[in-house]
């Protein structure tokens, strides 16, 4: 089964995401300045959830807080999402669509 995640990251600090059957709304904060390693800290808190499973079959609880790190490609059109400020911990690559 092919499964994908899609994020709509909004300028007002909210995000809508889909993963498998799961649909989430969240509030997020991304650091304004990258760390010395070039990563931005991304803290994301789930505010709404449809209660269905994500791509891995897991269920995300309302109020769940995820802290990850973002590395922005020089083009500004792609980002890597990582568990730590280390390329070996990156688990997703997102591509900008539209604007």
N, C-alpha and C positions, 0 to 999 in steps of 0.2 A: 504494500500500500504506500503510495506517495503521500507525503504529508508536508505541509509548509507552514511557516509562520509569517504573518503580515502585521506590521506595525504602522499605525497612523500617528505620528508624533506631531502634536500641535503646539503652536507658539504660546498658548496660554498655560502650558505646563501640564496638559492632560494627554493621555495616550489611549487609543483604542487598539486592541490586538486580537488576532484570531490565530488559533493553533488547533488544528483538527476541528473538533466540534465546539471547542471552548471559545467564548467571546468575553473579553475583559475590558473594563475601563480602569484607568489608574491615574494617579497624580505623580509627577516625577520632578526631580531636581537634578540638573547636570551642572557640575562645577564650571565656573566661567573661565578659569585658567587651567591649562593642563598641568599635571605633575611634572617633575623633572624628567620622568621617563616618557612623557608625551601623552599620557592617558588622562581622560576626563572621568571623574567619578559620577556614576549614574545611580541615583536612589529612586526606586519605583515602588509605590504603594497601591495595591489593588483596592479600588473603591466600589466596583460593581463586577459581578460575575454571573454567568448563566448556569453554573454548576455542572457543566458537561466536561468530558475528558479532553485533555490536550493531545498533541501528537504522540506523546510517550504513554498515553493512557492514564496520566496523573490528573489530579484535581487540585486546583489552586484555591486556597481559602481566602475569603474576604478579609482584607486587612494585611495580607501577606506583604512583607517588605523585602525587596530584592536589592542588593547592592552589587553592582557590576562596574566594569570599566570599559570605556569606549576609546578606540583608536581611530582617528579620522584619516582617511586616505587623502593625499595632497590635492586630488581633484575636487574634494568636497562632495563627491557623489556616492561614496561608499564608506561604511564604518564596520569595524570589527567589534563584536561584543565579547568581553572576556570576564572570567571570574576573578582575575587578579591583574596586576600591572605587569603582565608577562605574556608574550606572544603564544607560549605553549598552553596557556589557559583559555585561549579564544575558542568559542564554540559556535559562533554564528557570524555571517557576513550579510549585511543589509545594503541594498542598492536603492538609491533615491529614484522615485518614480514621479513624473510630473514636473511641475515648476522647476 
